[in-house]
């Protein structure tokens, strides 16, 4: 059976990924600064590990992994609580007496699912975690809730991460470097940041938190809009004439802005395909650090050249964007 995780497993996966990305940064172009956000829904962890809505000995997150009913203590109606059946090596989804767990059959099922190109990465992860969960449960070794959550985090670390589109020197409109071209470049890039700044609703991480904490499509749409804005900045930057001294740094900036567009877009799948969003959270800080490094390098270059801009101008916004 292909298990489709609910919002609760989305929270589980996002929380697991927060083990990897503890402190997040996000760029707010309209404020011209990078601000700290180190509170990635840590309160979800306690609920994830301990909540057992039907008091059957199987935590709600385990009910999601099994595909059982978190509101029914005896999902298969055979008179034994779901949690007790798991402890006895029985399948809580199948009524007794023919409900012994067949690990070989589950392994074969996993292989079939992994080979199915029509299912989501989340479904594949769910089956993978489920199979390993069964193996641990039947190994005779006690498995704690924390160990299972840690196991999920390990899968996340090993998952593929989104990358930006290639952008090379052949794509750049390079021009000579002088004070005038440097000023025009900064002003043009600053205008791109200003025009494509998020207006309201909070950062992508704030919106993600609200979406996972019971929010709706409005929060998801907000995340998609921020992704679109990053893309607009990257697309606009591809058309900018770049002073030759800044070509390499500009390439890095555009490449990482494009990667950020994809990362944030993937966050919008938190409720549909949680693993896709988890992959994004696991590389979010790295990609943003790369964007920040490029902007830092440009800012330092202008400082070394003694080129400054009046506060409030587009050029000032760009070289002080961090």
Beta strands, then each sheet from edge to edge (+ up, - down):
strand 1: 24-28
strand 2: 33-37
strand 3: 173-175
strand 4: 241-243
sheet 1: 1+ 2-
sheet 2: 3+ 4+
end
